[in-house]
């Protein structure tokens, strides 16, 4: 399930890699306008599981690594929010 609340090309959230993953995965995103940015992970019930980015970011390419070793296997969603909108993607943690 992908959700995009802005048709703008001012940001792009890539699919995490690897996916499915066991323990560690990487998120890659691009923002074309500097501004406050959040990248959060949620479980299937919508509970916030991790906050990976919560700060002002410069324009450009960014990569964030996440170690989810303490979490149970399952489907999660991650959401990138910028001043231009938001985008959500799905990831799978397999142990």
N, C-alpha and C positions, 0 to 999 in steps of 0.2 A: 504494500500500500504506500503510495507516494502522495503527498499533499503539498500543494504549492499555493500560497496565498497571494503571490505577486507574480505577474507575468514578466516582471522586470528581469533584465539580464545583468543586473548590478551585483548579483551573487550567484554562486553555484555550489551545491553540496553534492559531492561524489558519493558513490556507494562505498561503504567501508571495505577494507581489504586486510586480511582475508575475510570472507563471509561465505559459509559459516566459519567460526573461529573457536579456538580453545585457549582461553586465557587472555591473549593480547591481540588487539586489532588497531588499525590506523584509520583515521578520518582525514579526508582531504577536502578543503573548500577554498573558494576564491571569492573575494569581495572586491569590487571596483571602486568603492567609496569608503574611506576611513570612517569608523563609527563604532558605537557600542555593539558588541556581538556576544551572543550566548550560544553555546552548544551543550545540550543536555540530553541525557539518556533516560528513558522511561520504561517501566515494565508494561506488560499487556493490560494491567489494570489502570494504567495512567499515572502510577506513582513515580515521582522523580527518583531515579536510582543513582545518577552521577551528574555533576556539573563539571564539564571539561573545559569550557571557556566561559568567562563572565567578566569581560573587560573591553576597553576600547582597543580595536585592532586597526592597523594600518592597511591600506589597500594592497592587494596582492594575494599570492598563494600561501596557504597555511596548512600544516599537517599537525595533527594531535594524536598521540598514542594513548590507548586506554588499556589498563590491566584490569580485567573483570574476573580474575581468578577466584575471588571470594563470593561471586554470585552463582546461583544455580543455573543449570542449562535452561534454555527457553528462548522465546522470541521477545525481542526488545525493539523499541523505536528510538531514533535519535533525531533531534530537531535543532536546526540552525535558525536563529533569529537575528535579523539586522534591522536597521532603520527602514530598509526597503521592503521587508516582508519576512516570510519564513518558509522553510521547506523541511519536510519530514521523510525519513526513510526507515526501512526495517532492517534489523540484523538478527542473526541467530547465533547463540552461544551454545556450543556442544562440548560436553566433557566426557 
